Amino acid sequence: MQRYLKIIKWRANKQLKQQHASWQVQAKRIFKRGQAIWFNLSTAQKLYLLALASLVVLQSGWLCTALSIIALIVEFWPKFNHLWHSLAGKALILIFYATIANFVLASASGIVNEVTMVSASQLNYTHNFATLIYLPPWALGITLATLLALQLLLPLYILALLLIKPFGSDRIKFITQSYSPLLTALLRFVLASVVILNIFSFVDGKPTTEVIDDITTTFSQSQQLSAKPKAQQEQAIEQISEKIQQQTESEQETDKQPLITLDATSEGDTDISNAVYSFLDTKGYFERSKRLIAIFAYSFEANSYSRCKKSTNTKVVELNDYEIVEIALDNSKPYGYSFTVKACDSAGIKAPQ
């Protein structure tokens, strides 16, 4: 009986050793295969894999976004550079970014008018500052959206290649220098979508899950709205606009509340401290940028001294020979400053009574 047990034990150990040896061989083969694939990948593809790993394993959306943006720059910068050195490509790039700049200028003008209550043409430096603030997100967002649209057009491109191939055309080729171009295109599309979602999250000051919920809710509501009659569509649009207006008013009332009370040595110090804390408490890139625009108009555009009479602790921008806009720190206002248009009362011009 003992001999029989020894034989069973010996056979079991032998099988375990054989299985362990075979597993080691398989692990070495997998490692060598993965190593060979890794060294065949380009720098951009390696960054795409690292971005995917950071999203799946580490669950870090911002690390994934940073790695994806770096990978997109590494992959498309040589193509951008090659396109720039051709006459048609240079014209296409200039038209593309000139169009973006035109929209940014128009948007910045509207934002300056919303913040200061006067025309942006009267505040040239503030308008330029607003343009500098809004240009990076616009350029980055539209460029990423364009790359995303190109990925959606990729199946049509592949279909065109398949249709041309029977005619013996080899001039137009896919990205032949990269490993697994189709899988890379799919991964690029997914990561570009993640980047756009994170940019929306940063701009709106909301978590990514809330941004996704807002997009899905808006899409479902638009589908339901399109199926209704025209009269019901107009009624639903009015209800949605009223809800948006109420939400905006409630947010402005929240911003008007003083966020902090400090024992400052003077009222001016207290106002500046409250303005700083109000800016830090504001959520969203665009809302913070509006506060920055108001700070810039008060600190750099406006003048401390003027030929026109002004109130104490205020600054002035002269609109013309007869009107001025008076800017003062006021935390009860949505952006921390009050902008009041007044008639100029000077030695040569008397304001109407």
Beta strands, then each sheet from edge to edge (+ up, - down):
strand 1: 315-318
strand 2: 323-329
strand 3: 337-343
sheet 1: 1+ 2- 3+
end
